[in-house]
Amino acid sequence: MRAVLCGARIYWNHGMLHGRHNRATRSKLLIALAVVSFVRPAAAQSPAAGVRPDFEGIWNSATATPLERPAHFKDKEFFTPQEAADWERKAAARREDPKPEVATKGFASYNALFYETGTKLLKSLRTSIITDPPDGRIPALLPAAAAEKSRRMELLRHPRGAKDLGLQDQCIVFPTATAPMRPYIYNSNYQIIQTGQEVMINAEMIHDTRIIRLDRQSHLSPSVRLWLGDSVGRWEGSTLVVDTANFNDGDGYFGDAGGMFGTDKNLHVVERFSLLDADTILYRFEVDDPTAFTRPWKGELTMTRSAGPIFEYACHEGNYALPDLLNGERVLERAESAPKKP
């Protein structure tokens, strides 16, 4: 029986200790923890050569930096300090509720309290999370993929059943959880637990946990398909490199609200996690899907340490929207088919 120390967390790999061995081993562990606490008083330190960084903790990726570069910036890769200040001021203003007299008519969403879009740009002052292609935009879809996305979008607008709706509407998977992990308008929170054999990333929305295996380098059989893909990791110096494939090709990846961007079962993502300092993770990703996009694309963002906690996102239990959406569509269909009054 063996305990693995990781920061101030203990992982048992063969159950709990019992009897008098429990007291003796616990004393040894307390001494070990005291040594760990003395050597590493901060939550994390810049890793020395040959020392693996500790990503454990709760992290948030909310940012005012857009995923894609706004068209009016064209080839401008970075904000100037003045442009950054103006952008952040506008981002903060967007998080305020509109006055009743100017509120949008005919559509209602959450009020500002529920949004967490981020009011600060990435420290690099990039104009987009996408770093390649140079225009900061997600590449175009191939013709077949574009046609499939159009078909999916039409189903989203006029659903006949639950499976016509997006994956997030069905509480199956959300873009914050699957690779690459993109920030959303709220709940962009993650809890990372790290051992010698795996790194686990618990995404608050929608309560999914990615398991990155460090004890194997080959992917599962191509016949095994997972909503979050199959992730294997390796260390390149102090950077954790994660290779994810074996994604599911189920309905919803094309055109799903929240941004699956037309990916399919051939999606392949490489992520890189680096600890910039005790409270900042640099997260870089590369996306390749040869049957969906005209070319691969890359991006980067930072995650900041958060006090937490991670809350349960009880999607299915509170998913009243799905039957309401379908009921609303049936009402519209009946209204359209009803005889018109002369």
Backbone hydrogen bonds in HBPLUS format (Angstrom, degrees):
<---DONOR---> <-ACCEPTOR-->    atom                        ^
c    i                          cat <-CA-CA->   ^        H-A-AA   ^      H-
h    n   atom  resd res      DA  || num        DHA   H-A  angle D-A-AA Bond
n    s   type  num  typ     dist DA aas  dist angle  dist       angle   num
A0013-ASN N   A0002-ARG O   3.37 MM  11  6.20 162.8  2.40 173.7 178.7     1
A0004-VAL N   A0011-TYR O   2.90 MM   7  5.14 163.9  1.92 146.9 152.1     2
A0011-TYR N   A0004-VAL O   3.06 MM   7  5.14 155.8  2.13 140.6 148.1     3
A0006-CYS N   A0009-ARG O   3.06 MM   3  5.35 161.0  2.10 159.4 161.2     4
A0009-ARG N   A0006-CYS O   3.12 MM   3  5.35 161.1  2.16 120.7 126.0     5
A0022-ASN N   A0019-GLY O   3.03 MM   3  5.56 142.4  2.17 109.6 119.5     6
A0024-ALA N   A0020-ARG O   3.30 MM   4  6.64 167.1  2.32 152.8 155.6     7
A0025-THR N   A0021-HIS O   2.91 MM   4  5.91 168.0  1.92 149.6 153.7     8
A0026-ARG N   A0022-ASN O   2.84 MM   4  5.83 150.3  1.93 142.7 152.2     9
A0027-SER N   A0023-ARG O   3.07 MM   4  6.22 149.8  2.16 142.2 148.9    10
A0028-LYS N   A0024-ALA O   3.22 MM   4  6.59 156.5  2.28 146.1 151.8    11
A0029-LEU N   A0025-THR O   2.92 MM   4  6.21 153.2  1.99 147.9 155.7    12
A0030-LEU N   A0026-ARG O   2.90 MM   4  6.15 150.6  1.99 146.9 154.5    13
A0031-ILE N   A0027-SER O   3.11 MM   4  6.42 154.1  2.18 146.3 152.5    14
A0032-ALA N   A0028-LYS O   2.94 MM   4  6.24 156.9  1.99 144.9 151.9    15
A0033-LEU N   A0029-LEU O   2.75 MM   4  5.98 157.3  1.80 152.1 158.1    16
A0034-ALA N   A0030-LEU O   2.93 MM   4  6.11 149.0  2.03 141.0 149.3    17
A0035-VAL N   A0031-ILE O   3.02 MM   4  6.36 153.2  2.10 147.8 154.5    18
A0036-VAL N   A0032-ALA O   2.89 MM   4  6.22 158.9  1.93 149.2 155.3    19
A0037-SER N   A0033-LEU O   2.80 MM   4  6.00 160.1  1.84 149.9 155.1    20
A0038-PHE N   A0034-ALA O   2.94 MM   4  6.12 148.0  2.05 141.7 150.5    21
A0039-VAL N   A0035-VAL O   2.90 MM   4  6.13 158.8  1.94 153.3 158.7    22
A0040-ARG N   A0036-VAL O   2.82 MM   4  5.86 157.0  1.87 151.0 157.7    23
A0051-VAL N   A0048-ALA O   2.97 MM   3  5.37 165.3  1.99 136.0 136.5    24
A0057-GLY N   A0192-ILE O   3.17 MM 135  5.46 153.7  2.24 144.6 143.5    25
A0192-ILE N   A0057-GLY O   2.84 MM 135  5.46 163.8  1.86 166.9 168.6    26
A0306-SER N   A0058-ILE O   2.77 MM 248  5.38 164.8  1.79 145.4 143.7    27
A0059-TRP N   A0190-TYR O   2.72 MM 131  5.16 160.6  1.76 153.4 160.4    28
A0190-TYR N   A0059-TRP O   2.83 MM 131  5.16 154.8  1.90 152.5 156.8    29
A0060-ASN N   A0304-THR O   2.87 MM 244  5.37 149.9  1.96 144.6 154.2    30
A0304-THR N   A0060-ASN O   2.92 MM 244  5.37 158.3  1.97 154.0 151.3    31
A0061-SER N   A0188-SER O   3.07 MM 127  5.64 157.7  2.12 154.6 161.7    32
A0064-ALA N   A0120-LYS O   2.91 MM  56  5.18 174.4  1.91 129.5 129.7    33
A0129-ILE N   A0066-PRO O   2.82 MM  63  6.22 141.5  1.96 146.3 157.5    34
A0130-ILE N   A0067-LEU O   3.03 MM  63  6.01 155.4  2.09 160.7 160.7    35
A0069-ARG N   A0136-GLY O   2.92 MM  67  5.04 161.1  1.95 131.0 137.4    36
A0073-PHE N   A0070-PRO O   2.98 MM   3  5.74 160.1  2.02 123.4 129.6    37
A0074-LYS N   A0071-ALA O   3.06 MM   3  5.44 153.8  2.13 111.3 119.2    38
A0076-LYS N   A0073-PHE O   2.83 MM   3  5.34 163.9  1.86 140.1 144.6    39
A0127-THR N   A0077-GLU O   2.98 MM  50  5.63 153.3  2.06 136.4 135.4    40
A0079-PHE N   A0125-LEU O   2.74 MM  46  5.39 163.4  1.76 163.8 167.9    41
A0084-ALA N   A0080-THR O   2.82 MM   4  6.03 157.2  1.87 159.8 166.8    42
A0085-ALA N   A0081-PRO O   3.03 MM   4  6.25 156.3  2.09 143.4 149.0    43
A0086-ASP N   A0082-GLN O   3.03 MM   4  6.30 159.5  2.07 149.8 155.1    44
A0087-TRP N   A0083-GLU O   2.88 MM   4  6.07 157.9  1.93 148.2 154.6    45
A0088-GLU N   A0084-ALA O   2.93 MM   4  6.13 164.0  1.95 153.3 157.1    46
A0089-ARG N   A0085-ALA O   3.00 MM   4  6.15 149.7  2.09 142.3 150.8    47
A0090-LYS N   A0086-ASP O   3.02 MM   4  6.28 155.9  2.08 147.4 153.3    48
A0091-ALA N   A0087-TRP O   2.86 MM   4  6.12 150.5  1.94 145.9 155.2    49
A0092-ALA N   A0088-GLU O   2.96 MM   4  6.17 154.6  2.03 145.3 150.7    50
A0093-ALA N   A0089-ARG O   3.08 MM   4  6.31 150.9  2.17 140.6 148.6    51
A0094-ARG N   A0090-LYS O   2.96 MM   4  6.23 145.9  2.08 146.0 154.7    52
A0095-ARG N   A0092-ALA O   3.17 MM   3  5.38 146.2  2.29 101.0 110.7    53
A0096-GLU N   A0093-ALA O   3.11 MM   3  5.48 162.2  2.14 114.5 116.8    54
A0102-VAL N   A0099-LYS O   2.87 MM   3  5.50 153.2  1.94 121.7 130.1    55
A0103-ALA N   A0099-LYS O   3.01 MM   4  6.01 115.4  2.45 150.3 165.5    56
A0103-ALA N   A0100-PRO O   3.41 MM   3  5.12 156.7  2.47  95.0 101.6    57
A0114-PHE N   A0111-ASN O   3.12 MM   3  6.12 155.0  2.18 131.3 134.4    58
A0115-TYR N   A0112-ALA O   3.16 MM   3  5.38 149.1  2.26 107.0 115.8    59
A0116-GLU N   A0185-ILE O   2.58 MM  69  5.45 170.8  1.59 153.7 153.2    60
A0125-LEU N   A0122-LEU O   2.83 MM   3  5.42 161.1  1.86 121.3 127.8    61
A0300-GLU N   A0129-ILE O   2.97 MM 171  5.48 151.5  2.05 143.2 149.1    62
A0131-THR N   A0298-LYS O   2.96 MM 167  5.61 150.8  2.05 117.9 127.3    63
A0298-LYS N   A0132-ASP O   2.77 MM 166  4.99 159.3  1.81 146.5 151.6    64
A0136-GLY N   A0133-PRO O   2.94 MM   3  5.70 164.6  1.96 127.0 130.1    65
A0294-THR N   A0140-ALA O   3.01 MM 154  5.87 151.1  2.09 172.0 169.1    66
A0142-LEU N   A0292-ALA O   2.75 MM 150  5.56 157.7  1.80 146.3 150.6    67
A0146-ALA N   A0142-LEU O   2.81 MM   4  5.98 160.1  1.84 164.5 171.5    68
A0147-ALA N   A0143-PRO O   2.95 MM   4  6.16 154.5  2.02 149.0 155.4    69
A0148-GLU N   A0144-ALA O   3.05 MM   4  6.29 154.4  2.12 142.7 149.5    70
A0149-LYS N   A0145-ALA O   2.88 MM   4  6.14 153.2  1.95 147.4 155.2    71
A0150-SER N   A0146-ALA O   2.97 MM   4  6.24 156.1  2.03 145.5 151.5    72
A0151-ARG N   A0147-ALA O   3.01 MM   4  6.30 153.7  2.08 144.9 152.1    73
A0152-ARG N   A0148-GLU O   2.95 MM   4  6.23 156.4  2.01 147.7 153.9    74
A0153-MET N   A0149-LYS O   2.87 MM   4  6.13 158.4  1.92 153.5 159.3    75
A0154-GLU N   A0150-SER O   3.03 MM   4  6.25 150.4  2.12 145.1 152.4    76
A0155-LEU N   A0151-ARG O   3.15 MM   4  6.47 150.9  2.24 143.0 150.6    77
A0156-LEU N   A0152-ARG O   2.94 MM   4  6.28 150.9  2.03 148.2 156.9    78
A0157-ARG N   A0153-MET O   3.05 MM   4  6.32 146.6  2.16 141.0 149.3    79
A0158-HIS N   A0154-GLU O   2.94 MM   4  6.17 143.6  2.08 143.6 153.8    80
A0164-ASP N   A0161-GLY O   3.04 MM   3  5.55 157.7  2.09 113.8 121.0    81
A0165-LEU N   A0162-ALA O   3.10 MM   3  5.64 159.6  2.15 113.4 119.6    82
A0170-GLN N   A0166-GLY O   3.04 MM   4  6.36 141.6  2.19 145.6 156.5    83
A0172-ILE N   A0167-LEU O   2.91 MM   5  5.26 174.1  1.91 159.2 158.2    84
A0171-CYS N   A0168-GLN O   3.04 MM   3  4.81 156.7  2.10  97.8 104.6    85
A0177-ALA N   A0174-PHE O   2.97 MM   3  5.71 155.1  2.04 123.4 130.0    86
A0204-GLU N   A0189-ASN O   2.99 MM  15  5.52 176.0  1.99 151.5 151.9    87
A0191-GLN N   A0202-ASN O   2.93 MM  11  5.03 153.4  2.00 135.5 144.3    88
A0202-ASN N   A0191-GLN O   2.82 MM  11  5.03 171.7  1.83 153.6 153.0    89
A0193-ILE N   A0200-MET O   2.89 MM   7  5.11 159.9  1.93 148.8 155.4    90
A0200-MET N   A0193-ILE O   2.77 MM   7  5.11 172.3  1.77 161.9 163.4    91
A0195-THR N   A0198-GLU O   2.88 MM   3  5.41 165.3  1.91 173.3 177.0    92
A0214-LEU N   A0197-GLN O   2.77 MM  17  4.99 165.6  1.79 143.1 141.0    93
A0199-VAL N   A0212-ILE O   2.96 MM  13  5.06 150.9  2.04 138.2 147.6    94
A0212-ILE N   A0199-VAL O   2.82 MM  13  5.06 170.2  1.83 154.1 156.1    95
A0201-ILE N   A0210-ARG O   2.88 MM   9  5.06 158.0  1.93 143.8 151.2    96
A0210-ARG N   A0201-ILE O   2.84 MM   9  5.06 157.8  1.89 147.8 144.7    97
A0203-ALA N   A0208-ASP O   2.78 MM   5  5.41 151.8  1.85 165.1 174.1    98
A0207-HIS N   A0204-GLU O   3.13 MM   3  4.99 154.0  2.20  96.3 104.3    99
A0213-ARG N   A0231-SER O   3.07 MM  18  6.36 162.6  2.10 144.4 138.9   100
A0233-GLY N   A0213-ARG O   2.76 MM  20  5.81 165.5  1.78 147.0 147.6   101
A0224-VAL N   A0221-SER O   2.85 MM   3  5.57 166.9  1.87 126.5 131.0   102
A0226-LEU N   A0246-ASN O   2.97 MM  20  6.32 164.0  2.00 162.1 164.2   103
A0229-GLY N   A0226-LEU O   3.10 MM   3  4.70 150.3  2.19  93.4 102.4   104
A0248-ASN N   A0226-LEU O   2.94 MM  22  5.03 121.7  2.29 130.4 126.4   105
A0230-ASP N   A0245-ALA O   2.67 MM  15  5.44 164.3  1.69 154.9 160.7   106
A0245-ALA N   A0230-ASP O   3.17 MM  15  5.44 154.0  2.24 138.2 140.9   107
A0232-VAL N   A0243-ASP O   2.98 MM  11  5.41 160.7  2.02 147.0 151.8   108
A0243-ASP N   A0232-VAL O   2.83 MM  11  5.41 167.4  1.84 167.3 166.1   109
A0234-ARG N   A0241-VAL O   2.89 MM   7  5.37 146.3  2.01 148.1 159.0   110
A0241-VAL N   A0234-ARG O   2.83 MM   7  5.37 170.4  1.84 171.6 171.5   111
A0236-GLU N   A0239-THR O   2.90 MM   3  5.22 171.1  1.91 160.1 163.2   112
A0239-THR N   A0236-GLU O   3.14 MM   3  5.22 161.6  2.17 118.3 122.9   113
A0240-LEU N   A0273-PHE O   2.98 MM  33  5.08 158.7  2.03 151.8 151.8   114
A0273-PHE N   A0240-LEU O   2.88 MM  33  5.08 162.6  1.91 146.7 152.3   115
A0242-VAL N   A0271-GLU O   2.82 MM  29  5.01 164.3  1.85 144.4 149.7   116
A0271-GLU N   A0242-VAL O   2.81 MM  29  5.01 161.7  1.84 147.4 153.2   117
A0244-THR N   A0269-VAL O   2.86 MM  25  5.24 166.3  1.88 163.5 166.6   118
A0269-VAL N   A0244-THR O   3.04 MM  25  5.24 166.2  2.06 151.5 155.6   119
A0259-GLY N   A0256-ASP O   3.13 MM   3  5.98 159.1  2.18 142.1 144.2   120
A0263-THR N   A0260-MET O   3.31 MM   3  6.12 159.5  2.35 123.9 128.3   121
A0267-LEU N   A0264-ASP O   3.09 MM   3  5.78 158.1  2.14 126.9 127.5   122
A0268-HIS N   A0288-ASP O   2.82 MM  20  5.23 142.9  1.95 151.2 163.4   123
A0288-ASP N   A0268-HIS O   2.92 MM  20  5.23 149.7  2.01 154.7 163.1   124
A0270-VAL N   A0286-GLU O   2.98 MM  16  5.13 157.5  2.03 144.0 151.4   125
A0286-GLU N   A0270-VAL O   2.79 MM  16  5.13 141.8  1.94 145.0 157.1   126
A0272-ARG N   A0284-ARG O   2.75 MM  12  5.06 151.6  1.83 150.1 152.1   127
A0284-ARG N   A0272-ARG O   2.98 MM  12  5.06 165.1  2.00 145.6 150.5   128
A0274-SER N   A0282-LEU O   3.00 MM   8  5.11 154.9  2.06 145.3 152.3   129
A0282-LEU N   A0274-SER O   2.73 MM   8  5.11 164.2  1.76 158.0 161.9   130
A0276-LEU N   A0280-THR O   2.91 MM   4  5.47 138.6  2.08 143.4 154.8   131
A0280-THR N   A0277-ASP O   3.34 MM   3  5.32 175.4  2.34 110.6 111.7   132
A0305-ARG N   A0279-ASP O   3.00 MM  26  4.85 152.8  2.08 129.0 131.3   133
A0281-ILE N   A0303-MET O   2.88 MM  22  5.05 163.7  1.90 149.2 154.8   134
A0303-MET N   A0281-ILE O   2.88 MM  22  5.05 153.6  1.95 142.4 151.0   135
A0283-TYR N   A0301-LEU O   2.83 MM  18  5.38 170.4  1.83 165.8 166.8   136
A0301-LEU N   A0283-TYR O   2.88 MM  18  5.38 152.7  1.95 150.0 159.1   137
A0285-PHE N   A0299-GLY O   2.91 MM  14  5.43 162.1  1.94 152.7 153.1   138
A0299-GLY N   A0285-PHE O   2.98 MM  14  5.43 150.4  2.07 150.0 151.9   139
A0287-VAL N   A0297-TRP O   2.74 MM  10  5.29 173.7  1.74 171.9 173.8   140
A0297-TRP N   A0287-VAL O   2.96 MM  10  5.29 155.5  2.02 145.3 153.2   141
A0292-ALA N   A0289-ASP O   2.97 MM   3  5.40 165.8  1.99 120.9 124.4   142
A0293-PHE N   A0289-ASP O   2.99 MM   4  5.88 159.9  2.03 164.9 171.3   143
A0315-CYS N   A0313-TYR O   2.80 MM   2  5.60 129.8  2.05 112.9  97.0   144
A0318-GLY N   A0314-ALA O   3.18 MM   4  6.30 145.0  2.31 147.1 155.3   145
A0319-ASN N   A0316-HIS O   3.27 MM   3  4.98 171.2  2.28 104.2 105.4   146
A0320-TYR N   A0318-GLY O   2.84 MM   2  5.69 137.8  2.02 105.8  93.4   147
A0324-ASP N   A0320-TYR O   3.27 MM   4  6.32 156.0  2.33 147.3 154.3   148
A0325-LEU N   A0321-ALA O   2.71 MM   4  5.83 154.8  1.77 156.3 162.0   149
A0326-LEU N   A0322-LEU O   3.16 MM   4  6.43 164.2  2.19 152.6 156.2   150
A0327-ASN N   A0323-PRO O   2.84 MM   4  5.98 159.5  1.88 147.3 153.6   151
A0328-GLY N   A0324-ASP O   2.85 MM   4  5.97 155.6  1.90 144.9 151.9   152
A0329-GLU N   A0325-LEU O   3.02 MM   4  6.29 152.1  2.10 145.1 152.1   153
A0330-ARG N   A0326-LEU O   3.06 MM   4  6.34 153.3  2.13 146.7 153.6   154
A0331-VAL N   A0327-ASN O   3.02 MM   4  6.32 151.8  2.11 147.6 155.1   155
A0332-LEU N   A0328-GLY O   3.06 MM   4  6.35 157.0  2.12 147.0 152.7   156
A0333-GLU N   A0329-GLU O   2.96 MM   4  6.22 155.0  2.03 146.1 153.1   157
A0334-ARG N   A0330-ARG O   2.96 MM   4  6.21 159.3  2.00 148.9 153.9   158
A0335-ALA N   A0331-VAL O   2.97 MM   4  6.19 154.6  2.04 146.8 154.2   159
A0336-GLU N   A0332-LEU O   2.93 MM   4  6.15 151.7  2.01 148.0 155.4   160
A0337-SER N   A0333-GLU O   2.99 MM   4  6.19 145.2  2.12 145.4 154.5   161
A0338-ALA N   A0334-ARG O   3.01 MM   4  6.00 120.7  2.38 139.3 152.2   162
